[in-house]
Amino acid sequence: MGALAIRNVRKSYNETTHILKGIDLEIEAGEFLILVGPSGCGKSTLLGMIAGLDHPSTGSIHIADRDVTNLPSKDRDIAMVFQSYALYPNMSVAQNIAFGLEIRKVPKPEREAAVQRVAQMLQIGHLLDRKPGQLSGGQRQRVAMGRALARDPKLFLFDEPLSNLDAKLRVEMRAEIKQLHQRTRTTTVYVTHDQVEAMTLGDRIAVMKDGLVQQFGSPADIYRRPANRFVAEFIGSPAMNMLDALHHDEQLLAHGSALELSPRQRAALSIHGGSELVYGLRPEDIRLSDQGLAGTLTMIEPTGPETYATVDTAVGSLTARIPGLLAAQVGDSVHLQWSAEDAHLFDRASGDRVKGA
Amino acid sequence: MNRLTLHRLLLWAVLLIFAAWFLTPLYVMVVTSLKDAEQLRVGHLLSLPTAPTLDAWSKAWSSACTGVQCEGLQPFFWNSVITVVPAVLVSTLLGALNGYVLSKWKFPGSETLFAFMLFGVFMPMQVVLLPMSQVLGWLGIASSVWGLVFVHVLAGIPSTTLFFRNYYVGLPDELIKAAMLDGASFWQIFCRIVLPLSTPILVVTLIWQFTNIWNDFLYGVVFSGADSKPITVGLNNLANTSSSVKEYHVDMAAALIAAMPTLIVYIVAGKFFVRGLTAGAVKG
């Protein structure tokens, strides 16, 4: 059994509103689990249950092989970093970090040692005497992490910790959280709605929507083999191109044009049966070329290292990710190429990935 | 520029007129209290005392007659102090506790309970007089200082709860959650985190309760015994005790003595009062 196991957890209010509809997750000690999804998907509710701030209607939660479903937060050996940091405004940074230890009656010399250890780890030694009100956003974030680290918990919980920071600081703190985890190897659950944070930080990602886990896997899994249309579109920026297509006589047609299929996809489709499909292509899998699918450039978005080119084609509008800058103009005729095995096939009705494709 | 100065002048003139208008009664009270009977008879209401004296003050404090007794306001003043101090402290503390529970430890029905408590804020005091005296009788604290304290605490809880509850709603819930994860209990969170963050609303509530209870006359006259009458009752008795000549200077001094504590509280803590009323949420 793992460091954290969530078994068939459900949460409903008044028998009518179902926030979580049966969640099963399990991670090993030292792993970094990401709960990602759009707002309202239940990820924060689930985190609250792991923290003991909320309770499941049914199901159980286990931390380090111990059923904690009905234990209060303080007996779960966990620490949490909140989105608003939730530092105690009336206490200095050092008191904030030591508060949890003080409540647990840890002797003063040990408390001070813990504060020093954490302060050094996070480079906040010079801030220890200040009040939270005198700190910048990034500093508060560090202190909040320090407070969580001081107790050396079994499980670390993060609730969208970076969403109150500006873009540059967010990237810095993201890297710091990653380094911190690599150093301490504390099992971590991290809630975010940002797919970049999910991909960069996670060992395992649970993509959630409408109270259900859509896919649970490694970042590579999630990115390369999205389990359904929602995951495919949610992870990756710009989003995956989606073309409605029809499977007919061993052929896949989008707006009457044939789309190339790999032998494996052909085999998978013949087993699949259904004819209404969605053909997905990641923007980086599409190349500009001298031949292939013809189209007209309708938008060019340079980001510096790469350029997003939107092209109107016979099968629909496609966005391609081109390395470097693109020496072309809107209205130019271009050709697009991709290899068939890079394409993703989904059933249009259910949204699920076609098995074996 | 000219228009601007004209505007300023007008503004100042209006403000000064209003200030004078509102300060005149206080002025009359102060100058009258510094006169003696002779100056009172000869001088004009607004004229300054020709030979200022504190005799009226000392008489009002220690020897003026309030009915058959002639010990001045002194005993009433101390009655008020020993009523007001515990009543203010207990009602404020209970209000803080109620506000903490009603905002951060909500339970099924807590909103309804709060709504019912709000009735207490607007309930006319006269309504409770008869049932309350019966309750005080059952409890055996009728006509005592403790009975009066009890009544003031009960009457104060709705408004103190309202103050604290509305202030604590602005405290981020995440603070409480963070403290729970840190292992703090209900009382530890209250004492270590919530109460230290309550200074502005504590000041507001203390001032509010102090002035309300100090200035109360109705409960004081109904529920107090012979030896527990508060200063408002004493002042009333003093002013109504007739002698051959109406001693306005003593009445004025007595009124000023009765008003002094609330005046001082407002002057000393008035800044905090306004600051507390306008204070926003605590930033973490």
Boltz contact constraints between the chains, C-beta under 6 A:
constraints:
  - contact:
      token1: [A, 53]
      token2: [B, 177]
      max_distance: 6.0
  - contact:
      token1: [A, 73]
      token2: [B, 180]
      max_distance: 6.0
  - contact:
      token1: [A, 73]
      token2: [B, 181]
      max_distance: 6.0
  - contact:
      token1: [A, 74]
      token2: [B, 183]
      max_distance: 6.0
  - contact:
      token1: [A, 80]
      token2: [B, 181]
      max_distance: 6.0
  - contact:
      token1: [A, 82]
      token2: [B, 174]
      max_distance: 6.0
  - contact:
      token1: [A, 84]
      token2: [B, 172]
      max_distance: 6.0
  - contact:
      token1: [A, 84]
      token2: [B, 174]
      max_distance: 6.0
  - contact:
      token1: [A, 85]
      token2: [B, 284]
      max_distance: 6.0
  - contact:
      token1: [A, 86]
      token2: [B, 174]
      max_distance: 6.0
  - contact:
      token1: [A, 86]
      token2: [B, 175]
      max_distance: 6.0
  - contact:
      token1: [A, 86]
      token2: [B, 178]
      max_distance: 6.0
  - contact:
      token1: [A, 86]
      token2: [B, 284]
      max_distance: 6.0
  - contact:
      token1: [A, 87]
      token2: [B, 284]
      max_distance: 6.0
  - contact:
      token1: [A, 88]
      token2: [B, 193]
      max_distance: 6.0
  - contact:
      token1: [A, 89]
      token2: [B, 282]
      max_distance: 6.0
  - contact:
      token1: [A, 89]
      token2: [B, 284]
      max_distance: 6.0
  - contact:
      token1: [A, 90]
      token2: [B, 196]
      max_distance: 6.0
  - contact:
      token1: [A, 90]
      token2: [B, 197]
      max_distance: 6.0
  - contact:
      token1: [A, 99]
      token2: [B, 182]
      max_distance: 6.0
  - contact:
      token1: [A, 100]
      token2: [B, 182]
      max_distance: 6.0
  - contact:
      token1: [A, 100]
      token2: [B, 183]
      max_distance: 6.0
  - contact:
      token1: [A, 103]
      token2: [B, 182]
      max_distance: 6.0
  - contact:
      token1: [A, 103]
      token2: [B, 183]
      max_distance: 6.0
  - contact:
      token1: [A, 103]
      token2: [B, 184]
      max_distance: 6.0
  - contact:
      token1: [A, 104]
      token2: [B, 183]
      max_distance: 6.0
  - contact:
      token1: [A, 132]
      token2: [B, 284]
      max_distance: 6.0
